[in-house]
Each structure stands twice: as structure tokens, then as C-alpha cells.
């Protein structure tokens, strides 16, 4: 993810912060989302 964001920034895309920080925050959000989806009510796994 970090490499992808760095390529976008190099290509001229305006990111709201450092690619390393953004990728870390995005990964944390995705992990939380997946945890809720996989262990939330109604999940039979």
C-alpha cells in the first residue's frame, strides 16, 4: 500500500499526508472493518 501511494504522489496526486502514515492508518481501518465483519452478529464462521 505504501509503495502504491508513493507512486501516486510521484505522479502528481495530492495526498493528505505522508504515504507511510496514510498506508498505516488505512491498514488499521481495514483490519478493524474485517474483524467486525468476521466476528460480528450473524456470522456463522
Secondary structure by P-SEA (a helix, b strand, c coil): caaaaaaaaaacccccccaaaaaaaaaaaaaaaaaaaaccccccc
